[in-house]
Amino acid sequence: MAHDCSLPTMQNGVYAFDARSIAKRFRHAAIFGALNALDKGETMRFCNDHYPLPLLQQITHLFGDRVQISPVSEEPGAIVIDFTICKT
């Protein structure tokens, strides 16, 4: 059963990224590419079926302070996290 993440297509610089629909072997590469495509101040609202601790560690390692990580919701099957590109 698919869970709803309530992700808008685009709203005020917030772009939806539902990782659940991407093959697991391609997910991290797709996420890193999406983060690289964002401009300063924009946010990728990420949805996944589980809490992505290894991914968060990789993002912190690769992007450092450039990306702010903000958990939004931790519903079972629909974890939502905002990744915002810092303006500074």
C-alpha positions as CSV (number, residue, x, y, z in Angstrom):
1,M,0.0,0.0,0.0
2,A,1.5,3.4,-1.0
3,H,1.5,6.1,1.6
4,D,0.9,9.7,0.7
5,C,3.7,12.2,1.2
6,S,1.5,15.2,0.2
7,L,4.3,16.4,-2.1
8,P,3.5,19.4,-4.4
9,T,5.1,19.3,-7.9
10,M,6.5,22.8,-7.2
11,Q,5.5,25.4,-4.6
12,N,7.6,28.4,-3.6
13,G,10.9,26.9,-4.5
14,V,10.0,23.5,-3.0
15,Y,10.4,20.6,-5.5
16,A,9.1,17.1,-4.8
17,F,11.3,14.1,-5.0
18,D,9.6,10.8,-4.3
19,A,12.4,8.2,-4.0
20,R,10.0,5.3,-3.6
21,S,9.4,5.3,-7.4
22,I,13.1,5.1,-8.3
23,A,14.9,1.7,-8.5
24,K,17.0,1.3,-5.3
25,R,20.3,1.0,-7.3
26,F,19.7,4.4,-8.8
27,R,18.3,6.3,-5.8
28,H,21.4,7.9,-4.3
29,A,22.8,9.0,-7.7
30,A,19.4,10.5,-8.6
31,I,19.2,12.3,-5.2
32,F,22.7,13.8,-5.5
33,G,21.9,14.9,-9.1
34,A,18.7,16.6,-7.9
35,L,20.5,18.4,-5.1
36,N,23.2,19.6,-7.5
37,A,20.4,21.0,-9.8
38,L,18.9,23.2,-7.0
39,D,19.7,26.9,-6.8
40,K,20.5,28.7,-3.5
41,G,17.4,28.9,-1.3
42,E,15.5,26.1,-3.1
43,T,14.3,23.0,-1.3
44,M,13.9,19.4,-2.4
45,R,11.1,17.8,-0.4
46,F,12.2,14.2,-0.3
47,C,9.9,11.2,0.4
48,N,11.1,7.7,1.1
49,D,9.7,4.4,2.5
50,H,12.3,4.3,5.3
51,Y,14.5,6.7,7.3
52,P,17.6,7.1,5.1
53,L,20.4,7.4,7.7
54,P,23.2,6.2,5.3
55,L,22.0,8.7,2.7
56,L,21.9,11.6,5.2
57,Q,25.5,10.7,6.2
58,Q,26.5,10.8,2.5
59,I,24.8,14.1,1.9
60,T,26.6,15.6,4.9
61,H,29.9,14.3,3.7
62,L,29.4,15.4,0.0
63,F,27.6,18.7,0.5
64,G,28.6,19.8,4.1
65,D,27.0,23.0,5.2
66,R,25.7,23.7,1.7
67,V,22.6,21.6,2.4
68,Q,20.3,22.1,5.4
69,I,18.5,18.8,6.4
70,S,15.1,19.3,8.0
71,P,12.9,16.3,8.9
72,V,9.2,17.1,8.1
73,S,7.4,13.8,8.8
74,E,8.2,10.3,9.9
75,E,5.0,8.4,9.1
76,P,5.7,4.7,8.5
77,G,6.2,4.2,4.8
78,A,6.3,8.0,4.1
79,I,9.4,9.6,5.6
80,V,9.6,13.3,4.4
81,I,12.7,15.4,4.7
82,D,13.4,18.8,3.3
83,F,16.9,19.4,1.8
84,T,17.5,23.1,1.4
85,I,20.4,24.7,-0.5
86,C,21.8,27.4,1.9
87,K,21.9,30.9,0.6
88,T,25.4,31.6,2.0
